[in-house]
Amino acid sequence: MADITLSSIGKTFAGTPAVQDISTRFEDGEFVALLGPSGCGKTTLLRLLAGFEMPSSGQIRIGARDIADGVTGTMVPPEDRNMGFVFQSYALWPHMSVRRNVSYPLEIRRFSKAEIAAQTDVALNATGLVEYADRMPSELSGGQRQRVALARCLVSDPDAVLLDEPLANLDVALRASMQAVFTDFHKRTGATMVYVTHDQSEAMAMADRIAVMDRGRIQQFDTPQNLYERPKNRFVAEFVGLGTVVPLRGVEKTDAAAHGHVLGKRIAVQSTHNSPSHVCLRPENLTISETGDLRAKVARVTYLGGKYLLESVSECGTRLLAETRAKFDVGTQLGLTITTPWAFHED
């Protein structure tokens, strides 16, 4: 296993930047998710790591080995990088059995028959596929095919496993169960894993750290908890979780606390910045009470199972989200109290 270091990585297509000046490090054995909307550059970055694309600028290193350099033109081909790749489409050979699909990477590297059999058995056991070893891909469910693709990665003992939206083709229930498969696979193998997704619930459930991307750049690379509770900017605050970003005025900060005006009300805020300009109001920052700081009217009610999400509109027209176990009708007037939201600086 090995860490992955990216230094000033950039990639352009026909003069248009897809990835811009990314410098970061994925630690050895870490589960990293690349999260962002369509077109943000996350799949391009994964393909650069795999060796399917050559960087236009910057360097990529696995451990102490340089595998790509956009300046010198150095490019280690994909087959020599010792990385596994799990495609969204599974990419299984339809004419080969499960066992043969898993063992094939070892066959083309000319391992002995004994080594192939031993390592294939280990991979099939690790992914719960022993009883399906003689079946053809057409006889498997979507989740089972995904396990085959994962076993094919595992069999070569890769330094890193790269996964390109591997659960996108599965139904909701199966995706939830496969999240546990990927998490168990990571714990068991200790492999460095880089997982591309646009589904934040997947990223939050599985990853040690998440790189939130937009317009070819990493906006924030942090733990799931910090991304939600302490977003760095407006994009991260609005993309990760539910909430509303509103301006913060007249900030006064001391060693003990910071205060400012939010929607015309003076409240306490949390921040590490000396001059925060906005706050992120999460549902848990808003409490329904008759003596609340703000007045708002319920515009929409969504049942979430055991609780309701209320979308309300304040007197100044700002959309606010709150959660409650009690059901409120559309049009109900509410009092809302704001409790210490997170504040950040936005240029």
NORBEL-V750328 format. One record per run of one state. SS is the DSSP state (H for helix, E for strand, - for the rest). FROM is the first residue (numbers start at 1). LEN is the number of residues. Records with the same first field share a line. If there is no record, write none. Layout:
SS=FROM-LEN ; FROM-LEN
//
This chain:
-=1-3 ; 14-2 ; 27-4 ; 37-5 ; 51-6 ; 63-2 ; 70-5 ; 76-2 ; 81-2 ; 87-10 ; 109-4 ; 127-3 ; 133-3 ; 140-2 ; 155-5 ; 165-7 ; 190-2 ; 198-2 ; 207-2 ; 215-2 ; 223-1 ; 230-4 ; 240-4 ; 248-1 ; 254-4 ; 263-2 ; 271-7 ; 282-1 ; 289-5 ; 304-4 ; 315-4 ; 325-8 ; 339-3 ; 345-3
E=4-10 ; 16-11 ; 31-6 ; 57-6 ; 65-5 ; 75-1 ; 83-4 ; 97-1 ; 136-1 ; 160-5 ; 192-6 ; 209-6 ; 217-6 ; 244-4 ; 249-5 ; 258-5 ; 265-6 ; 278-4 ; 286-3 ; 294-10 ; 308-7 ; 319-6 ; 333-6 ; 342-3
H=42-9 ; 78-3 ; 98-11 ; 113-14 ; 130-3 ; 137-3 ; 142-13 ; 172-18 ; 200-7 ; 224-6 ; 234-6 ; 283-3
//
